[in-house]
Amino acid sequence: MMVTLTNAQRVTGPARRPSWIRRRWSTALTLALLLIVILGYVIGPMIATARRSVSQDKAQVLGFSFKAWAEFFASPTQTSAIGGSIVVSLLSVLCAGVLGTGVAILLTRWEFPGRRICQILALLPIALPPLMGVWSFKLLFGVGGRIPFAMEEWFGLDQKMFWLQGLGGVLIVHAMTMYPYFFLTVSAALANADASLEEAAASMGARRTRIWMRVVLPMLTPALVAGSLITFMSAMSSYTAPLLFQYTDVMTQQIVIAKTNGDMRLASIISTTLAVISIVFLAIIRSYEQRKVYRTQSKGGGRKRSTVTSTPAKVVLFVIAVPVTVFLVLPIVMIAVLSFTAKGGWLRTVLPSEYTLEWWGRLFSGFEFWRPVTNSLLMSVIAVGGAMILGAGAAYVMSRMRFRGKLALDIAIMLPWALPGTVVAINLITAFSSPSPFAFGQVLVGTFAILPLAYFVRFNPLIFRSTFASLSQLDPNLEDAARSLGASWWYAFRKVVLPLLSRGIMAGALLAFVDGVGEFVASVLIYTPEWIPLSIAVNNENYQGNIGVGSVYGMIQVLLVLGVLILTRRMESRETAAPAL
């Protein structure tokens, strides 16, 4: 009996105490590391930027004065840029929302010939490289673009009627590149919509229009809100589309102009204003989300697609779906065609008059061609690796631990995702243009480390949110059961929790990797000539007139992103097919 008691004590006492201590130490260490990162690389740089905005000198931090702020709000150019950014963002939400929601309804609610192919093609714009994608839009719809030229050649119409420039060009780029945010969220919501709700409304005599307005659309509200939030933030941080379509009435353009002119104080003022607008919109959306609950408590199954049996209806849906889908993938087709077009071989003809493999031959020209590709891959891998460790640890602490200030910490973690890339870049330039304790006493601006740091700060929220979502669906009793059987906290975390979180972590990591490989908005402000990323190489080649080489770089990026997306979809399908625990 004495031996049995001693063994029991050995299991329940000493074995659990070190586990409890290790858990506390792990939590404290993760929180400390998280606070250091947030204070050193998010909040600290924001404060440094705000401090520079009230400096008495344009280039250095000297004195304290609000005179520059008064001049900023008195400047018609800057106030017009503030209004322009807000208007562009709101109109982008409207245009992308209508397009994305309409395509989602068309391809999700009805079954008709060619639907699956159209659904796959509608996802392709996700792989569109940000910079090269805008270039392809400009070559398609801009001044002298192929679409206006074709309208003149084929139909005798004045091509100037179809040129897109300024605000119109920016909006069509935003609509056709940001509609997937609505398409994905609304498609998922429609696929999971409870059919019994619509059936109940119909049985009570409600007409189809009333069912849509009173039943279907309210249930789509969370999906529409999510798409609106991401689209607004993306449009607010957009730099490439206004740049190429010559629309300077946006704050991102003014930030780059101010920095180019050496006026870091003005760049800091614009960055601070842009950050405040983004945070306010984020708070408004979060507040709106919490006002109502859009959940169904019935047990009806998801709504099945309605199979179209009428031949005229099939023809109508096919005629609508196919041209819309082809129109959406035109930019990627444009990039592919440009990569095979000879220089000067596409000037006065609707289609290229001369093709070549010269640009693809650059693949074998040596390491210099591949240097931007390897630079972007290396920077993204470093940034994503750090974000996986910190983001996953932060998600576990935020989900499983109780402590004061969780809400404030959650907002601080997500803050870089709400800030435009130009603002993040200016914040880092301000904070690390002189020796900093968070850079071990070194100057990071002008070194290799500044770009991976920028990617890490910007994309850590993606991994955090993805992991947090997986943890929210994971029953804590699984971990407790392992602990009750004598497993230490670390053993239970490694053997039980981490395998179940691996798909959520990898999903966020893959999204962060995709964004890192194609990142341009922050890179254009802080890259160094020795470490040129892929997006800057595309920009440089295009501006030098080497559109073919830039297109090859663009296609490499498309193939990389497509590979990542295919891997992500396979992981999701495996997760869906995995048996429930």
C-alpha positions as CSV (number, residue, x, y, z in Angstrom):
1,M,0.0,0.0,0.0
2,M,2.9,2.3,0.8
3,V,4.5,1.6,-2.5
4,T,1.2,2.2,-4.3
5,L,0.7,5.6,-2.6
6,T,4.3,6.6,-3.4
7,N,3.7,5.8,-7.1
8,A,0.5,7.7,-7.2
9,Q,2.2,10.7,-5.7
10,R,5.0,10.3,-8.2
11,V,2.4,10.5,-11.0
12,T,0.1,13.2,-9.7
13,G,2.5,15.3,-7.8
14,P,6.0,15.8,-9.0
15,A,5.1,14.9,-12.6
16,R,2.4,17.6,-12.9
17,R,4.2,20.4,-11.0
18,P,7.1,20.7,-13.5
19,S,4.5,20.7,-16.3
20,W,2.6,23.5,-14.6
21,I,5.8,25.5,-14.2
22,R,6.9,24.9,-17.8
23,R,3.4,26.0,-19.0
24,R,3.6,29.2,-17.0
25,W,7.2,29.9,-18.2
26,S,6.2,29.2,-21.8
27,T,3.2,31.6,-21.5
28,A,5.3,34.3,-19.9
29,L,8.1,33.9,-22.5
30,T,5.6,34.0,-25.4
31,L,3.9,37.1,-24.0
32,A,7.2,38.8,-23.4
33,L,8.4,38.1,-26.9
34,L,5.1,39.2,-28.3
35,L,5.2,42.5,-26.4
36,I,8.8,43.1,-27.5
37,V,7.9,42.6,-31.1
38,I,4.7,44.8,-30.9
39,L,6.5,47.5,-29.0
40,G,9.7,47.4,-31.0
41,Y,8.4,46.9,-34.5
42,V,4.7,48.0,-34.6
43,I,3.8,50.5,-31.8
44,G,7.3,51.9,-31.4
45,P,7.8,52.8,-35.1
46,M,4.3,54.3,-35.2
47,I,5.2,56.5,-32.3
48,A,8.5,57.4,-34.0
49,T,6.6,58.4,-37.1
50,A,4.1,60.4,-35.2
51,R,7.0,62.1,-33.3
52,R,8.7,63.0,-36.6
53,S,5.4,64.4,-37.9
54,V,5.6,67.2,-35.3
55,S,9.3,67.9,-35.8
56,Q,10.5,71.4,-36.7
57,D,12.8,70.1,-39.4
58,K,11.8,68.3,-42.7
59,A,14.6,65.8,-42.7
60,Q,15.5,65.4,-39.0
61,V,13.8,65.1,-35.7
62,L,14.4,68.5,-34.1
63,G,12.2,70.4,-31.8
64,F,8.4,70.1,-31.5
65,S,5.8,72.0,-33.6
66,F,2.3,71.5,-35.0
67,K,3.0,74.1,-37.8
68,A,3.6,71.3,-40.4
69,W,0.2,69.7,-39.5
70,A,-1.6,73.0,-40.0
71,E,0.1,73.5,-43.3
72,F,-0.9,69.9,-44.2
73,F,-4.6,70.4,-43.6
74,A,-4.4,73.8,-45.3
75,S,-2.9,72.3,-48.5
76,P,-5.5,71.6,-51.2
77,T,-3.3,68.9,-52.6
78,Q,-3.2,66.9,-49.3
79,T,-6.8,67.4,-48.4
80,S,-7.7,66.3,-51.9
81,A,-5.5,63.2,-51.4
82,I,-7.3,62.4,-48.1
83,G,-10.7,62.6,-49.8
84,G,-9.4,60.8,-52.9
85,S,-8.2,57.8,-50.8
86,I,-11.5,57.5,-49.0
87,V,-13.5,57.8,-52.1
88,V,-11.4,55.3,-54.0
89,S,-11.6,52.8,-51.2
90,L,-15.4,53.1,-50.8
91,L,-16.0,52.9,-54.6
92,S,-13.6,49.9,-54.7
93,V,-15.7,48.2,-52.0
94,L,-18.8,48.9,-54.1
95,C,-17.4,47.7,-57.4
96,A,-15.6,44.7,-56.1
97,G,-18.6,43.8,-53.9
98,V,-21.0,43.9,-56.8
99,L,-18.7,41.9,-59.1
100,G,-17.6,39.4,-56.5
101,T,-21.1,38.8,-55.1
102,G,-22.7,38.5,-58.5
103,V,-20.1,36.0,-59.7
104,A,-20.4,34.0,-56.5
105,I,-24.2,33.8,-56.8
106,L,-24.0,32.9,-60.5
107,L,-21.5,30.1,-59.9
108,T,-22.8,28.8,-56.6
109,R,-26.6,28.9,-56.8
110,W,-27.2,27.2,-60.1
111,E,-25.8,24.1,-61.9
112,F,-25.3,24.6,-65.6
113,P,-22.9,23.4,-68.3
114,G,-19.4,24.8,-67.8
115,R,-20.0,25.9,-64.2
116,R,-17.0,24.1,-62.7
117,I,-14.6,25.4,-65.3
118,C,-15.8,28.9,-64.8
119,Q,-15.5,28.5,-61.0
120,I,-11.8,27.4,-61.4
121,L,-11.0,30.2,-63.8
122,A,-12.7,32.8,-61.5
123,L,-10.1,31.9,-58.8
124,L,-7.1,32.6,-61.1
125,P,-6.9,36.3,-60.4
126,I,-5.8,35.4,-56.9
127,A,-2.5,34.3,-58.5
128,L,-2.1,37.6,-60.4
129,P,1.1,39.4,-59.4
130,P,0.2,42.8,-57.9
131,L,2.6,44.9,-60.0
132,M,2.6,42.9,-63.2
133,G,-1.1,42.6,-62.9
134,V,-1.6,46.4,-63.0
135,W,0.8,46.6,-65.9
136,S,-1.3,44.1,-67.8
137,F,-4.5,46.1,-67.0
138,K,-2.8,49.3,-68.3
139,L,-1.8,47.5,-71.5
140,L,-5.3,46.1,-71.9
141,F,-7.5,49.1,-71.0
142,G,-5.2,52.1,-70.7
143,V,-4.2,54.8,-73.3
144,G,-3.4,52.9,-76.4
145,G,-4.5,49.6,-74.8
146,R,-5.3,46.5,-76.8
147,I,-9.0,46.5,-76.0
148,P,-9.6,50.1,-77.1
149,F,-7.5,49.5,-80.2
150,A,-9.5,46.4,-81.0
151,M,-12.8,48.3,-80.7
152,E,-11.4,50.8,-83.3
153,E,-10.0,48.1,-85.7
154,W,-13.0,45.7,-85.5
155,F,-16.0,48.1,-85.1
156,G,-14.7,51.4,-86.3
157,L,-15.2,53.1,-82.9
158,D,-13.0,55.8,-81.6
159,Q,-10.6,54.1,-79.2
160,K,-10.4,57.2,-77.0
161,M,-13.9,56.4,-75.9
162,F,-12.6,53.2,-74.2
163,W,-9.4,54.5,-72.7
164,L,-9.3,54.1,-68.9
165,Q,-7.2,56.7,-67.1
166,G,-7.2,58.2,-63.7
167,L,-10.0,57.2,-61.3
168,G,-11.7,54.9,-63.8
169,G,-8.5,52.9,-64.4
170,V,-7.8,52.6,-60.7
171,L,-11.4,51.3,-60.0
172,I,-11.4,48.7,-62.8
173,V,-8.0,47.4,-61.5
174,H,-9.3,47.3,-57.9
175,A,-12.6,45.7,-58.9
176,M,-11.0,42.9,-61.0
177,T,-8.2,42.2,-58.5
178,M,-10.1,42.5,-55.2
179,Y,-13.4,40.8,-56.2
180,P,-12.0,37.4,-55.0
181,Y,-12.3,38.7,-51.4
182,F,-16.1,38.8,-51.9
183,F,-16.3,35.8,-54.2
184,L,-14.6,33.4,-51.7
185,T,-16.5,34.6,-48.6
186,V,-19.9,34.9,-50.3
187,S,-19.5,31.5,-52.1
188,A,-18.7,29.8,-48.8
189,A,-21.7,31.5,-47.1
190,L,-24.0,30.5,-49.9
191,A,-22.8,26.9,-49.9
192,N,-23.4,26.7,-46.2
193,A,-26.8,28.5,-46.2
194,D,-29.6,26.6,-44.6
195,A,-32.1,25.5,-47.2
196,S,-34.9,25.1,-44.6
197,L,-34.9,28.9,-43.9
198,E,-35.8,29.7,-47.5
199,E,-38.3,26.8,-47.7
200,A,-40.0,28.0,-44.5
201,A,-40.3,31.5,-45.9
202,A,-41.6,30.2,-49.2
203,S,-44.2,28.0,-47.5
204,M,-45.5,31.2,-45.7
205,G,-46.1,32.8,-49.0
206,A,-43.0,35.0,-49.3
207,R,-42.0,35.8,-52.9
208,R,-38.5,35.1,-54.2
209,T,-37.5,38.8,-54.0
210,R,-38.6,39.1,-50.4
211,I,-36.8,35.8,-49.5
212,W,-33.6,37.2,-50.9
213,M,-34.0,40.6,-49.1
214,R,-35.2,39.2,-45.7
215,V,-33.5,35.8,-45.5
216,V,-30.6,35.3,-47.8
217,L,-28.9,38.7,-47.8
218,P,-29.0,39.1,-43.9
219,M,-27.3,35.7,-43.6
220,L,-24.6,36.9,-46.1
221,T,-23.8,40.0,-43.9
222,P,-20.8,38.5,-42.2
223,A,-19.3,37.5,-45.5
224,L,-20.0,40.9,-47.1
225,V,-18.5,42.7,-44.0
226,A,-15.4,40.5,-44.2
227,G,-14.9,41.2,-47.9
228,S,-15.6,44.9,-47.4
229,L,-13.0,45.2,-44.6
230,I,-10.2,43.5,-46.6
231,T,-11.1,45.4,-49.8
232,F,-11.2,48.8,-48.1
233,M,-7.8,48.2,-46.4
234,S,-6.3,46.9,-49.7
235,A,-7.7,49.9,-51.7
236,M,-6.5,52.3,-49.1
237,S,-3.0,50.9,-49.3
238,S,-3.0,50.6,-53.1
239,Y,0.0,52.4,-54.7
240,T,0.7,50.6,-58.0
241,A,-2.7,51.2,-59.7
242,P,-2.8,55.0,-58.9
243,L,0.9,55.2,-60.1
244,L,0.4,53.5,-63.4
245,F,-3.0,55.1,-64.2
246,Q,-1.6,58.6,-63.1
247,Y,-4.0,59.2,-60.3
248,T,-2.1,61.2,-57.7
249,D,-5.1,62.2,-55.5
250,V,-4.4,59.3,-53.0
251,M,-2.3,59.4,-49.9
252,T,0.0,56.5,-50.9
253,Q,1.2,58.5,-53.9
254,Q,1.7,61.6,-51.7
255,I,3.8,59.6,-49.2
256,V,6.2,58.4,-52.0
257,I,6.4,61.9,-53.5
258,A,7.2,63.4,-50.1
259,K,9.9,60.8,-49.4
260,T,11.4,61.2,-52.8
261,N,11.6,65.0,-52.2
262,G,13.4,64.3,-48.9
263,D,10.5,65.7,-46.8
264,M,10.2,62.9,-44.2
265,R,8.2,65.1,-41.9
266,L,5.4,65.4,-44.5
267,A,5.7,61.6,-45.3
268,S,5.3,61.0,-41.6
269,I,2.2,63.3,-41.4
270,I,0.5,61.6,-44.3
271,S,1.4,58.1,-42.9
272,T,0.0,59.0,-39.5
273,T,-3.2,60.3,-41.0
274,L,-3.6,57.2,-43.2
275,A,-3.0,55.0,-40.2
276,V,-5.7,56.8,-38.2
277,I,-8.2,56.5,-41.1
278,S,-7.5,52.7,-41.4
279,I,-7.8,52.1,-37.7
280,V,-11.1,54.1,-37.5
281,F,-12.6,52.1,-40.3
282,L,-11.4,48.9,-38.7
283,A,-13.1,49.9,-35.4
284,I,-16.3,50.8,-37.2
285,I,-16.4,47.4,-39.0
286,R,-15.7,45.6,-35.7
287,S,-18.4,47.5,-34.0
288,Y,-20.9,46.8,-36.8
289,E,-20.1,43.1,-36.7
290,Q,-20.9,42.9,-33.0
291,R,-24.2,44.6,-33.2
292,K,-26.1,41.6,-34.4
293,V,-25.6,37.8,-34.6
294,Y,-26.2,36.2,-38.0
295,R,-26.5,32.5,-37.1
296,T,-29.1,29.9,-37.8
297,Q,-30.2,27.6,-34.9
298,S,-32.0,25.2,-37.2
299,K,-30.6,21.8,-38.2
300,G,-31.3,22.0,-41.9
301,G,-28.7,21.0,-44.4
302,G,-26.8,23.3,-46.7
303,R,-28.6,24.5,-49.8
304,K,-27.9,22.4,-52.9
305,R,-27.4,24.1,-56.3
306,S,-30.5,24.3,-58.4
307,T,-30.1,22.3,-61.6
308,V,-31.2,24.3,-64.6
309,T,-33.3,22.1,-66.9
310,S,-34.7,24.8,-69.3
311,T,-32.7,25.1,-72.4
312,P,-33.2,28.8,-72.8
313,A,-32.1,29.3,-69.1
314,K,-29.0,27.2,-69.7
315,V,-28.1,29.3,-72.7
316,V,-28.7,32.6,-70.8
317,L,-26.5,31.4,-67.8
318,F,-23.8,30.1,-70.1
319,V,-23.7,33.3,-72.2
320,I,-23.4,35.4,-69.0
321,A,-20.9,33.2,-67.1
322,V,-18.4,32.4,-69.9
323,P,-17.7,36.0,-71.1
324,V,-17.6,37.3,-67.5
325,T,-15.1,34.6,-66.5
326,V,-12.9,35.1,-69.6
327,F,-12.9,38.9,-68.9
328,L,-11.7,38.2,-65.4
329,V,-8.7,36.1,-66.5
330,L,-7.7,38.4,-69.3
331,P,-4.8,40.0,-67.3
332,I,-3.1,36.7,-66.7
333,V,-3.6,35.8,-70.4
334,M,-2.1,39.2,-71.2
335,I,1.0,38.5,-69.1
336,A,1.5,35.1,-70.7
337,V,1.2,36.5,-74.3
338,L,3.6,39.4,-73.5
339,S,6.2,36.9,-72.3
340,F,6.3,35.4,-75.9
341,T,5.9,38.7,-77.8
342,A,9.0,40.1,-79.6
343,K,10.0,43.7,-78.7
344,G,8.1,46.0,-80.9
345,G,5.9,43.1,-82.1
346,W,2.7,44.4,-80.7
347,L,2.3,48.0,-81.6
348,R,-0.3,48.6,-84.4
349,T,-2.1,45.2,-84.4
350,V,-4.8,43.8,-82.2
351,L,-2.8,40.6,-81.7
352,P,1.0,40.3,-81.6
353,S,2.6,40.2,-85.1
354,E,5.9,38.6,-84.0
355,Y,6.6,36.1,-81.3
356,T,9.9,35.0,-79.7
357,L,11.4,32.7,-77.0
358,E,14.1,35.2,-76.3
359,W,12.6,36.4,-73.0
360,W,12.2,32.9,-71.7
361,G,15.8,32.2,-72.8
362,R,16.9,34.6,-70.0
363,L,16.0,31.7,-67.6
364,F,19.3,30.2,-68.7
365,S,21.4,33.4,-68.8
366,G,22.9,32.9,-65.4
367,F,22.3,33.7,-61.7
368,E,21.8,37.4,-62.3
369,F,18.4,36.8,-63.8
370,W,17.4,34.6,-60.9
371,R,18.7,36.9,-58.2
372,P,15.4,38.8,-57.6
373,V,13.6,35.5,-57.5
374,T,15.9,34.0,-55.0
375,N,16.0,37.2,-53.0
376,S,12.2,37.3,-52.7
377,L,12.0,33.6,-51.8
378,L,14.8,34.0,-49.1
379,M,13.2,37.1,-47.6
380,S,9.7,35.5,-47.6
381,V,11.0,32.3,-46.0
382,I,12.8,34.2,-43.3
383,A,9.8,36.4,-42.6
384,V,7.3,33.5,-42.6
385,G,9.5,31.3,-40.5
386,G,9.6,34.0,-37.8
387,A,5.9,34.7,-38.1
388,M,5.0,31.0,-37.8
389,I,6.8,30.8,-34.4
390,L,5.5,34.1,-33.0
391,G,2.0,33.9,-34.6
392,A,1.3,30.4,-33.5
393,G,2.6,31.0,-30.0
394,A,0.6,34.2,-29.7
395,A,-2.6,32.5,-31.0
396,Y,-2.2,29.7,-28.3
397,V,-1.6,32.3,-25.5
398,M,-4.6,34.4,-26.7
399,S,-6.9,31.4,-27.0
400,R,-6.0,29.4,-24.0
401,M,-4.7,31.8,-21.4
402,R,-6.6,34.4,-19.3
403,F,-5.0,37.7,-18.5
404,R,-5.8,41.4,-18.5
405,G,-5.5,43.4,-21.7
406,K,-6.3,40.6,-24.1
407,L,-8.5,42.8,-26.3
408,A,-5.9,45.5,-26.5
409,L,-3.2,42.9,-27.4
410,D,-5.4,41.4,-30.0
411,I,-5.9,44.7,-31.7
412,A,-2.2,45.5,-31.5
413,I,-1.4,42.1,-33.1
414,M,-3.8,42.8,-36.0
415,L,-2.8,46.4,-36.4
416,P,-0.1,45.9,-39.1
417,W,-2.8,44.2,-41.3
418,A,-5.0,47.3,-41.0
419,L,-2.1,49.6,-41.9
420,P,-1.2,50.2,-45.5
421,G,2.2,48.9,-46.6
422,T,3.5,52.5,-47.2
423,V,2.7,53.3,-43.6
424,V,4.5,50.2,-42.3
425,A,7.5,51.1,-44.5
426,I,7.7,54.7,-43.3
427,N,7.3,53.6,-39.7
428,L,10.3,51.2,-40.1
429,I,12.4,53.8,-41.9
430,T,11.7,56.3,-39.1
431,A,12.5,53.8,-36.3
432,F,15.6,52.1,-37.8
433,S,17.4,54.9,-39.7
434,S,19.5,55.3,-36.6
435,P,20.9,52.7,-34.1
436,S,18.1,51.1,-32.1
437,P,18.1,48.6,-29.2
438,F,15.5,46.5,-31.1
439,A,18.1,46.2,-33.9
440,F,20.9,45.3,-31.5
441,G,22.3,48.8,-31.8
442,Q,22.5,48.6,-35.6
443,V,21.0,50.7,-38.4
444,L,18.7,48.5,-40.5
445,V,17.7,50.9,-43.2
446,G,19.8,50.2,-46.3
447,T,20.6,46.6,-45.2
448,F,19.2,43.2,-46.1
449,A,17.3,42.8,-42.8
450,I,14.9,45.7,-43.4
451,L,12.8,43.9,-46.0
452,P,12.3,40.5,-44.1
453,L,11.5,42.6,-41.1
454,A,8.8,44.5,-43.0
455,Y,7.3,41.3,-44.4
456,F,7.4,39.8,-40.9
457,V,5.6,42.7,-39.4
458,R,3.0,42.9,-42.2
459,F,2.1,39.2,-42.5
460,N,2.4,38.0,-38.9
461,P,-1.3,38.8,-38.4
462,L,-2.3,36.3,-41.2
463,I,-0.6,33.4,-39.4
464,F,-1.9,34.6,-36.0
465,R,-5.5,34.8,-37.2
466,S,-5.4,31.5,-39.1
467,T,-4.0,29.7,-36.1
468,F,-6.4,31.4,-33.7
469,A,-9.3,30.2,-35.9
470,S,-8.1,26.6,-35.7
471,L,-7.7,26.9,-32.0
472,S,-11.2,28.2,-31.6
473,Q,-12.5,25.0,-33.2
474,L,-10.3,22.8,-31.0
475,D,-11.8,21.4,-27.8
476,P,-9.5,22.2,-24.9
477,N,-10.6,18.9,-23.3
478,L,-8.4,17.1,-25.7
479,E,-5.3,18.7,-24.2
480,D,-6.7,18.3,-20.7
481,A,-7.4,14.6,-21.3
482,A,-3.7,14.1,-22.3
483,R,-2.6,16.0,-19.2
484,S,-4.9,13.9,-17.0
485,L,-3.2,10.7,-18.2
486,G,0.2,12.0,-16.9
487,A,1.5,13.8,-20.0
488,S,3.4,17.0,-19.4
489,W,2.1,20.2,-20.9
490,W,4.9,20.3,-23.5
491,Y,4.4,16.7,-24.5
492,A,0.6,17.3,-24.8
493,F,1.2,20.4,-26.9
494,R,3.6,18.6,-29.2
495,K,1.7,15.4,-29.6
496,V,-2.0,16.6,-29.4
497,V,-2.4,20.3,-30.0
498,L,0.3,21.0,-32.6
499,P,-0.7,18.3,-35.1
500,L,-4.2,19.5,-35.0
501,L,-3.1,23.1,-35.6
502,S,-0.6,22.3,-38.3
503,R,-3.0,22.9,-41.2
504,G,-4.2,26.2,-39.7
505,I,-0.6,27.3,-39.2
506,M,0.4,26.2,-42.7
507,A,-2.6,27.9,-44.3
508,G,-1.7,31.2,-42.8
509,A,2.0,30.7,-43.6
510,L,1.2,29.9,-47.3
511,L,-0.9,33.1,-47.6
512,A,1.9,35.1,-46.0
513,F,4.4,33.5,-48.4
514,V,2.3,34.4,-51.4
515,D,2.0,38.0,-50.2
516,G,5.7,38.2,-49.4
517,V,6.8,37.0,-52.8
518,G,4.7,39.7,-54.6
519,E,4.9,42.5,-52.1
520,F,5.6,45.9,-53.8
521,V,4.0,48.7,-51.8
522,A,6.4,48.5,-48.8
523,S,9.3,47.2,-50.8
524,V,9.5,50.2,-53.2
525,L,10.3,52.4,-50.2
526,I,12.9,50.3,-48.3
527,Y,14.6,47.9,-50.8
528,T,18.3,48.1,-51.3
529,P,20.0,47.8,-54.7
530,E,22.0,44.8,-53.5
531,W,18.9,42.9,-52.5
532,I,16.3,43.7,-55.2
533,P,13.0,41.7,-54.7
534,L,11.0,40.2,-57.5
535,S,8.4,43.0,-57.6
536,I,11.0,45.7,-57.9
537,A,12.7,43.7,-60.7
538,V,9.4,43.6,-62.6
539,N,9.0,47.3,-62.1
540,N,12.5,48.1,-63.3
541,E,12.3,46.0,-66.4
542,N,8.9,47.4,-67.4
543,Y,10.1,51.0,-67.0
544,Q,13.2,50.2,-69.1
545,G,10.9,49.0,-71.9
546,N,11.7,45.3,-71.3
547,I,8.1,44.3,-71.0
548,G,8.9,40.7,-72.2
549,V,11.4,40.2,-69.4
550,G,9.0,41.7,-66.8
551,S,6.3,39.4,-68.1
552,V,8.6,36.3,-67.6
553,Y,9.2,37.5,-64.1
554,G,5.4,37.9,-63.7
555,M,4.7,34.4,-65.0
556,I,7.3,33.0,-62.6
557,Q,5.4,34.7,-59.8
558,V,2.1,33.4,-61.1
559,L,3.4,29.8,-61.2
560,L,4.8,30.2,-57.7
561,V,1.5,31.5,-56.4
562,L,-0.5,28.9,-58.2
563,G,1.7,26.1,-56.7
564,V,1.1,27.6,-53.2
565,L,-2.7,27.8,-53.9
566,I,-2.9,24.2,-55.2
567,L,-1.0,23.1,-52.1
568,T,-3.4,25.1,-49.9
569,R,-6.4,23.6,-51.5
570,R,-5.1,20.1,-51.2
571,M,-4.4,20.7,-47.5
572,E,-8.0,22.0,-47.1
573,S,-9.4,19.0,-48.9
574,R,-7.4,16.6,-46.7
575,E,-8.7,18.4,-43.6
576,T,-12.2,18.1,-44.9
577,A,-11.8,14.4,-45.6
578,A,-10.1,13.7,-42.3
579,P,-12.3,11.8,-39.8
580,A,-13.6,13.7,-36.8
581,L,-11.8,13.0,-33.5
